[in-house]
Amino acid sequence: MDSQGPVLVEGPVEIVLDDGTVARSERFMAAVCTCRRSRTYPWCDTSHRRRVRTAPTSPDRSP
């Protein structure tokens, strides 16, 4: 599965992690991370979004 974002699950929801701990969300909709980049795994914190830095633009200084 090639995912570009989270899986939305109607809550409340419980997820059993690999180590046996249970993560719970009482929200009406939970965003479950599929990329494992989230600092709040298993919940999505939008870390999957590409963070692109842009150079500041300078005004045109034509004579």
Secondary structure, DSSP 4 states (H G I P E B T S, - for coil): ---SSPEEEESSEEEE-TTS-EEEE-SSEEEE-SSS--TTTTB--STTS-----PPP------
